Amino acid sequence: MKNSKLDGNDELLDITIDQIQQKLTNGEWTSVELVQMYLCRIATYDKKIHSILEINPDALHIAAALDLERKKKGPRSVLHGIPILLKDNLDTGDKMHTSAGSLALADHYATADSFVAAKLRKAGAILLGKTNMTEWANFMTFGMPSGYSSRGGQTLNPYGPFDVGGSSSGSGAAIASNFAAAAIGTETSGSILNPSLKNSLVGIKPTVGLVSRSGVIPISHSQDTPGPMARSVRDAAHLLSFIAGFDEKDPATGTIPLIEGYDYASELKGTSLTGFRIGIAGEPFTDRMSKHKLAMMEEALRVLRELGAEIIENIEIPSATESWGLEILTYEFKPNLNAYLGKTASSNSIRSLADLISYNNKHPEKMLKYDQKLLVASEETSGSLVEAEYLHILERDQYLAREQGIDYALKENQLDAIMFGGDRGSGIAAKAGYPTVIVPTGYIPNGEPFGISFSGTAYSEEVLLKIAYAYEQATKLRRAPHLGE
């Protein structure tokens, strides 16, 4: 006898948002049943993955309300009744905590939704829960493993004994494991792209400014951005469409050139890349890359050519050998975190970076397993961004990443995008504030996922998504991890 009507249900494996929406529309599923199915998967499999920090206690009630609304008025959007997970540094003004993975904020409730959470709720999405992350988005110390936090422990890669990727580690592992339809991660430098690569996902690191950072526990106002992580390009594009937009609380969003409510998924229609010029970043971006990964890059180039793209190999990027340091992050973290913590509820005793460091020092067994060198280094800055070193490096990094980096290569070769193996271009795109889309290319012989990424100039997400979608549809190389199904 089955103990539950959900026993043996494997229909969630790699199902897309459009396919879920169709089942909800034709009455095959309800959103309540959908939430229950995801919760059952989490209960069964997350005990060995450790990707979920907490479940929204109101998720089933929200699902029931959205089911009723669907019957009365129809769906609000393609996200109506769809469960989405959020990285634990995005505020939700509900019964879930927001802690950046730190026990210092384990009891912290945000007073309001982040801009991203509010936009998702407005679209009818169900915020299913919060995912584990590398503590303080991996800006706490050196040598902390990806996916480790004092609050959530160590997140593991569902594909095997591989690095889970940081710092949106829980979002990556959870979506790879089919614990929700998609998730939101955040990136300062590689923190969406890297876990997407490691967990065989599509990740979008948007242009800084396309998605508001208000209500996100910050590191760097020059580089931070939330972004989607999903199992398909179209699913990631759906999420991007609903979280992008102007926010008066984030001045960077004032630079968005597109109309509000632009549908990034609407132009994903075919696999032809005729007319697209794609430059290939070779050395040093391919240095020390294994023969298996290099072979997968070559196969990806063959596919792109077959789809009609014009490929320009070994393009010149003048700043390619530049070593991107942590100085910008070190200077910007203190004022940004102090501003965030200073606006939290009065019940939160951690009001500043200094308070955080003090708390960690008082609880070293739990909090300082890997030390807090980066937190201390940031606290030693003025917090007012007046240091000459900071101002010089800020201008230098952006000049090298843009005019002598991505924009140079695009202009000199008349390119639509630059392709990198894996997430090797994440550093230069992060410094430029430019977008990147990463897509799976399959697996090396030991089962480790690999992928390719496409970067472009500011607000070129539409072009990058078209290229990634065409490649994905022509290859369909992603497969779900084996969790014991």
Beta strands, then each sheet from edge to edge (+ up, - down):
strand 1: 52-55
strand 2: 83-87
strand 3: 126-131
strand 4: 148-149
strand 5: 153-154
strand 6: 182-187
strand 7: 202-205
strand 8: 225-230
strand 9: 277-280
strand 10: 310-312
strand 11: 417-421
strand 12: 436-443
strand 13: 449-455
sheet 1: 1+ 3- 2- 6- 8+ 7- 12+ 13- 11+ 9+ 10+
sheet 2: 4+ 5-
end
